[in-house]
Amino acid sequence: MEHSIVILSLLNSLSLKYVIGNKFGNRNMKKNILHIHGFNSSPLSLKAEQTRHYFQENFPEINFVCPQLATSPNEAILQLEHIIDSSSNELWLLVGSSLGGYFAGYLANKYQLSAVLINPAIKPYDLLEDYIGEQKNPYTNIVYQVTEQHMVDLKAIEHSAPTFDDQQKNNYLIMVQTGDEVLDYQQAVDKFQHCRLIKEQGGDHSFIGFDKKLPIIADFFQLKAKFQI
């Protein structure tokens, strides 16, 4: 009987390690951070630069990727999928802000990846109706058109959030600030109610103090700095 208990305990331990290994990859697997910026933003945005600096400083072995997204939702998704598919034998960890959070949620669901969503857009096809027409990216100075078709394309990639009984709920960390002047933070709280959530009073859409949350993000991704024992 004692032997049976020991064997069962060992099997449970191995099963737990298997689940963790599947979610975050084995120690030898190359890891990548894919940072996905928001609408009319860029890899030069403050959050992208803060994320890049933090991981390069503390986890230099992790590759940081933050592409300038195409202005069309379909092209942006194809762009992001190509990045992941081109290195499918590597581990991808997603960080997405605003519209980038919407894209990150879609990719996390499709590829079963871990994702941090920062003040994420939940219904961008409604929000961006007011932006249909000519737009200019303040970072790149690229002038482009937002169209009705873009709203249709955004709606097409909408996905459901994990339920209480769905283990995929552990793949998400949602970070919102109640002072978000662009998005209704409550939409994210309601949709991802079963996922890990950081809700801060005040702040704004940029997520004030984001750099202070980067160690929490690293911990969520189960990353350990090489100098740590």
PyMOL commands that set and color helices and strands:
alter all, ss='L'
color gray80, all
select helices_A, chain A and resi 2-24+46-58+73-85+99-111+124-131+148-156+167-171+185-191+210-220
alter helices_A, ss='H'
color red, helices_A
select strands_A, chain A and resi 31-36+63-65+91-97+115-118+133-136+143-146+172-177+196-200
alter strands_A, ss='S'
color yellow, strands_A
deselect
rebuild
show_as cartoon
